Amino acid sequence: MKSLMHTFLLSTLFGMCLNVNAITASPQNWWVGMQSKQLQIMLHEPNVAKQQWQLESHAGVELTSITHTDNPNYAFLNLAINPSAKPGVLVFSSKSGERFEYQLHARKANSSKRSGFNSSDTIYLINPDRFANGDNSNDTIQGMLEAANPQERGGRHGGDIQGVINALPYLQKLGVTQLWLTPPLENDMPSYSYHGYAITDFYNIDPRMGSNELYRELSAKAKQHGIGMVMDLVLNHFGSKHEWMTDKPTADWINFNGDFANGKHATSHARQTIQDPHASEFDKRQFSDGWFVATMPDLNQRQPLLATYLIQNAIWWIEYADLSGIRVDTYSYSDKAFLADWTKAIMTEYPDFNIVGEEWTSNPAIASYWQAGKVNNDGYTSSLPSVMDFSLQEALIQALNEDESWNTGWVKVYQSIANDFLYPNPDNLLVFADNHDMSRVYTELKQDLAKTKMAMTLLLTTRGIAQMYYGTEVLLDNTGSNDHGDIRIDFPGGFAGQTVNAFTGKGLTNAQRDMHQTLRTLLNFRKQSAALGYGKLTHFSPQQGIYSYARIADEQIVLVFLNKNKQAKNWSLEYMQEVLKLHTTATNLFTKQQINLTDAITLAPMSATVLVIE
């Protein structure tokens, strides 16, 4: 579907009535007062390049040039929007009499000063198609290629933006502070399109999810509940049913000439080639230019018009939907010079914003390469504030499933966090136990409630920005299947006919209620805890099956003890005197009991203990 249909105005020229045509302009509008004065408008219409466009007078705005390509169906209008420009309608006309209007809006007050998500936040990750169906009238949209099929694990189940809006009181009460929805943008693909990563329109919400206006309403209402919006953007690839596949803006818009070649041009996933000083150019290109699958063609971000398109698309959504952050899918697969330009452009517009990139590697030497402030041997400079900590995720699952020894168990977590010296800003790492692309934490921990509670306690109390996958609070599970349709299971209570409702608590097991209460306690404490929000982390080498650490702020200290032993432990805190700072009492976060720190404390078997010193 086209991004925005600007209908040419009916007008009269020398008494002759012009035909009414349609033209697509991307971005569909813009704002005055941006840091960058440059705006490039992509026009798409048969033979639009043959029109000799000019801008009718608008103070502070100048049409500086028009870029044409090898495809006459596209033209790129290059504008300069000076600080003196006022909001209003730009009118473009051609010498043959065609006209179209383009809106310049006023920015929201202090838009450039918006704060991004940070280490005090907990991001709640939702697959909107699988979370809640708030409007069953849009489950199937006539004319779109895939209809709803709730019985099919890879089909569309009907969840939508309205369902997320309806759940905002629940999410606020649970204690989350940011929402990350897998891409709700249009994915008009024949099948397996519910996940959102095969985008066919970068400027429109999928009608089966709602509309642009409804997405903006979600953002506004979420903020009323103390929750920010993080948008999932895809820079590397798009859906094969996008109009670009049949009408490319330029011949080099898509890598490998738009040909998957029966898998010959599939990506190698060899992400280490980016940093490898010995890597061949062939291997580098196979990684960066290769396609994921035939239905997800790979974009050539070295094409400057496409690079500008993707930069402006991100800024447009930040302004339009009032975002507090961006998560970038498959970050390192895009051209790395483009990524430097993309992140710099956004962070220049919004200096306090936050962007997290997905670099799926458990090797922190590779992940840290991408974080802003890292001095790399090859001279590469990134402006990406945050990366995802896959190293800690992998180490945590291993630690809880292994027996304790000198090189197994909690030492894996200790060593992973000890590698923080590689990162310019470890407090701005995104930490998580699972996500939409991997088995759920409860599944990975063999449906062990105690281990799952320990895992989530660590992730909500260690350094970094916490991310939680929807349904973890009620132990959603995919045991027996690694199919993504089962990992992205329907949220209980979000769909008609379900007997269990996590929103109300109806039908939950005792274990689910226990997990829900544990996470609700942790999340709401995290929202107001100075120590967990920005406190220094000091951790201690694991001993006797116990990993312990402190988060320290001037006004608060939080002590955490993770006991993997199947027996209770009497635990002396003599080794922690450097962080106790002469404090002698603390409060147990979960039991509210006062604890005397001068005596040995009791750690329950297979448990997480959180003590708060005010």
Steps between C-alpha positions, in 0.01 A plus 500: 500500500627845424633720778275799440284589203524869424219568256582766246274798548230567247582831344433699189773619271395722207149363546615137466427254788796277585473124558508382861802278564654343809858537619687342788724730704739359760529620767135598492561822697778670694563753778657842528772563756696180445875494568567401140376746239497235226191309391477262206151409378468186291224530238364182344259503207526374142732737311511747788861581411383661177318771692697819553413569863531834670414622848259788530633766734514405869719713727802314632462198270696446181489226237875468446508221242320200356669160474400264221596135473497230235131445581269776367235402754696669779619851569673627814432860603783647708387778733671736742276588795657793681445583870279791396250272321147489644255208507264486207432349161764477232355510151692333219402547139629385165526695179224285351260611774505219757504593869530326833516615860748406771447576867763650732400464865613670819702273726386399844657724764850383599482213253874510445558471876298182545650244737556149374461182700780444750635269770209575731254354248350160441398441139209262442531325163173413323414315181181700442334232284531258793430729795139616493224540241339833580316536167387184324362699207852540358616140538464450124518793257353456155764539231794407724686181419467315832181447697479424871557136593516469879533121486823517296814545711658712225179680409349828605310468828335842510686687772526871437586845631159544661571190703819660631314822580243301698782335696672823608349501854623141546848588377520807722397295802753230408771767509642521148614842379558452125326304224679338209265363235642281224440702182132591457572639151326362195611147408277420202652158436325177394590311819694515826466876520382537861852559636537836323853473362409471129389861458312605188440862604743685724258786569173319577380286788355170378119538481464169686683667789309828478615825346766767531259705706434208735873436544545866593206467741670199659815705553306789655292276729804296600670820618194576712572166671869582546609282209712604202498357146797328335454433128653198331654613170647287223780654294649188346216348300133525400215281374512354151149626423608861544450702182877551486539145372312581181581870479841570655583868556852431372666202338721452808226537765512128594812293557599236246279671241187391682571131437516238777631249243352195678701571812830585333466853632390407851687667785776298661411637848880529548478823700863474608608598148424863587775511764732230363820670373566199276152467349462487123284754320300207364408383851421852616260551211340158545415593858385860451338473156357150531127448544344330801248311289343542157203688653728758666710675233810678626519879469810674364557779750804616301248651257487863629132554415403188694724602790322836521162325474579277799640785711195717436265208564640453851482871580145518361380226735675658800321830436168356388457240776696682774736207553739456792724253323575277204603137484680411176452149368801307362715806558841389376369354172458848350787690342715621790582841350127559459438392859748760622320769299152379603574497874684832484211669319246384759714576802578845360127573480433346844814509720327331799326232294584129516540236231581135563642283224455126472841339457434135571835385630613369836844647431521842672803592289273498195196657669700784658637602159164664424448704817557874490830601655687182411846563357534235231826391340361556151395856586128429476293749700147416605230719651286206615433548874396145594546139394332181616691286749471153348811396692326537836182333372691191391713492815196528727320203345818291514570602858160393626501169313856394590641356819735732687873459449802723449400559133127424488191649659492853636858566388365529143288799604785647701737475204246644256448809715875525564537556124331839543844657461448455126197729492515880513173502699393165651214671685340557159494133400161332453479191721241229452424134571323431171328668209280431199773310313602247766340246731338652804699517820259269687548244222879535496508452877306172475177649642671564831323784680780565749763529226275727296449729797877514554559580133250783494619638833853525365389672180288751688771586753832489311645786292337595173154551355264213576284343228227247575310291245121508523354212703813431703302623799264202457762246391406470134673193364598337172633170633502240225519746214749757378261624233472879510123469498521323835763732642263784403203335670170681557488695825237347731199728523572688182278293272142375501440150628799479733431356845804661664527877528829648614354851495254409776678202657215262415611139463868557579684220679670558833837506325377763254363713781829468687701607195264787427524635854879464505541697179243759598693560824832526320371718217326752721800520733727549199287796384588703808834352608798734475743211542351292219441805282852636492698346787850355469526122469747313720486123468686223681648182365251216542563267789318192626230532232416861591545804278471831683530865411406852605350796318614817672362854482555779750152461648449125464683166485344182364657162582416195288574136585423223251519161672505195271540255789214265580559571867469819700825683568611696804693774326751735660532844341852562629635499144256779400613766746630722221145547369308492830657832610435436872129433443368237738140444390310446177149414383421185305325620183272197475417425865535857639689355798774703671835323465795540737809522279747448785390139534506229236188522289292202388472439128213271407579209265476571126408861557567863428534729801486878452586723796446875495705743708361853511 
